[in-house]
Amino acid sequence: MSADLSVTHLILEASFVVQVVMLILLVASVSSWALIFRKIRHLRRADDGAEAFEDTFWSGGNLTDIYSRSEQPDIESGGLERIFRAGFREFTRMRQQNALAEPTIEGAQRAMRVAINREMDHLESHVPYLATVGSTSPYIGLFGTVWGIMNSFLALGAMQQATLATVAPGIAEALIATALGLFAAIPAVIAYNRFSSQSERITNRYEMFVEEFTSILQRHLQGRGSVER
């Protein structure tokens, strides 16, 4: 490819509107990639934290001890640990008030449901932005392409004798906008689907733990066991 038709040259020589479109798509692509890497680390920490706490929880021992250790300020807590603390804190509070078994369990469940909703908001934070980039970038790129081709044909009509060499640069710069739109959209859509699946899997893990933990608390209230696994 000659220097006159290099991608850099075409971008620099593009019309102002097409350059603005390219800049928007570049910003969308860079920001989505930054978000992708951040969410990868975030979801990995959430998954590893849930697995580590489940190992501690099911290893045996008193729940009060687990709760006390999780409250220590020097220990970084994960999502599942925060759900456990919310439920056990409410369970203990209701027991201290000599509440009946059913209201006690319902109170603990409500506290854990609220904690799950907080964790879901945290897991899914900023993920819709990827869906926005994935759905709008192709259309933004298409707008730049249509605008660029329109300008090329307007310039073509003003020429006495048009050749492919005079039209090709304008069409090429217009098509770059479409390419940038796809470049921004494809990774964003893939990442959005991946993160949505991971968030749903982690949330299901939280909900299963709530059901199992509720059964343990019910057994304790019915006098068929201590507050242990």
N, C-alpha and C positions, 0 to 999 in steps of 0.2 A: 504494500500500500504506500502511495506517495505521501510526501510530507503534507501536501495540500489537502489530502483526504484522511489525515490521521484523526483519531478520535478526539485528542486534545484540541486540535485545530478546529474541528467541527463544533465542539462545545463552545470554544471561545468566540467563534464567528456566528453562533446561533443568535436568533432574535432574542430580544429582552424577555418576552413572555416565555419562550422555550427555556431560556436559562433559569428563570424563576422556577419553572416546573422541575427542572433538573435539580436545582438546589433543594427544593422541598422534598424530592424523592431521596436525595442524598442524606438529608437530615433524618428522614424517616427510617432509612436503612441503618444508619449509624446508631440511632437511638434504640431501634428494635434489637440490634445485635448486643448492645450494652445491657438491655433488659434481659435478653436471652441468657447471657452468661451469669447475670445476677440471680435469675430464677433457678438456674441449674444448681448453683451453690445452695440457695435457700431450700429448695425441695430435697436436696440430698441431705442437708442437715436435719430437716424435719423427719425424713425417713429413718436416718441413723439414730436420731434422738428417741423416736418411738420404739425402735428395736431395743435400744439400750435400756430404756425404762421398763419395757415388758420383761426383759431378762431379770432386772432387779425385782420387779413386782412378783413374778412367778417363782422366784428363787426361794420363797418361804420367808418367814419372819412376821413381825407384827406390823400392821398397817400404820400404827401410830409412830413407830420408829421410822418407817419410810417417809411418812409425812414430815416428821421433824427434820430428817436429813435434807429433804427437798426444799425446806424453808431456809436453809442456810444461805446467806448472801453470797458466799464465794462459789456457789454451785450454779452453773448456767442451766436453767430448766428448759425442756422442750415442750412441744404442744401437748403431748399425751400426759406429761407430768403436771402441766397446769390444769388439765381437765381433771386429773385425779385429785389434785389439791382442792379444786373448787367443790367437787362432790364430797370429799371427806370432811372438809371444813363445815359445809352445811349439815352433813350428817351428825357431826360432833355437836354443833350448835343446837340442833333439834333435840338431840339426846339429853343435853344439859337442861333443856326446858321441859323434859319429861313428856315430850310429844308422843302421840300414838305411832305405831309402826308404819301405818300407811302414809300419813302425812310426812313422816320422816323420810321414807323412801322417795316419795314424790318431790319433796324439797331437794334432796340430793340429786335426783334426776334432772330437775329444772336447772339447778346450778351447773350441772355438767353439760346440758344442752346449750345453755348460754355460752359456756366456755368453748364448746365445739363451734358454735357460730362465729365466735371471735377468731378461732383458729382458721376457719374456712375463709373468712375475710382476709386474713393474713396470707394464706396460701394462694388465694386468687387475686391478690392485689396486683394491679398493673397488667395482668394478663389480657383483659379486654383490649388494651392498647394494641396488642399484637393482632387481634382480630380486625381492629380498625385499619391498621397498616395493610394487612393482607387483603382486605376487601376494597379499599379505596385507592391503593397505589396503582393498580393496573389502569383504572379510569383516569387518574391524574396523568399518568404517562400517555394514555390515549389522547387526552386533551392536548398535551404538548405536541403529539404527533400530528393530529388534525390541524392544529394551528400552524405548525411548520410546513406541512404539505400545502395548506391554503396559501401561505406566503410564497411558496415556490411556484405555484401555478399563477399567482398574480404577477410575479416577476417574469414568468414565462410569457404571459400575454403581452407584456410591455416590450419584448424583444422582437427585432425584425426577423432574426433567424435563430431558432433555439436548437441546441444540441444536447446530447446526454451529459456531456461534461459540464454544461451550465446548470442543468437541473439536478444532477446527482448529489452535489453537496447539500442542497437544501432538503432533499428527501432523506438523505443519510442522517443529518442532524435531527430531523423529526423522528426517525426510527430509534435513535438513541434514547429518546424520552420513553418510548415503549419498553425498551430493554431495561432501562433503570427502574421502571415501574414493576416489571416482573422480578428484577433482582431484589427489590425491597419486599415484594409480596410473598414470594415462594418460601423463603426461610421463616417469615413471620407466621404464615399459615401452618407450616409444619410444627413450629415451636408451640403455637397456640393449642393445636390438637394434642401434642405430647404433654404439655403442662396441664391441660384440662384433665387428661387421663390420669396423670400422676396425682393431681390434687384430689380427684374422686377416689382413687385407691387409698390414699392416706386418710381421707375423711371416713371411708368405710372401716378402716382399721380403728379409728377413734370410736366410731359408733359400736363396733363389736366389743371394744374394751369396756364401754359404758354398760352394755348389757351384762357382761361377765362380772364387772365390779358391782353392779346392782344386785346380782344374784348372791354375791358374797355378803353384802350388807343385809339382805333379806334373811339369809341363814343365821347371821349373827343376832338379828332382832327376834327371830323365832327360837333362839336358845339352843340351836343345834350346832353351834361352833363358836370359836373365838373370832376376833377380827383378824383372821389370817386366811391364807389360801388353803 
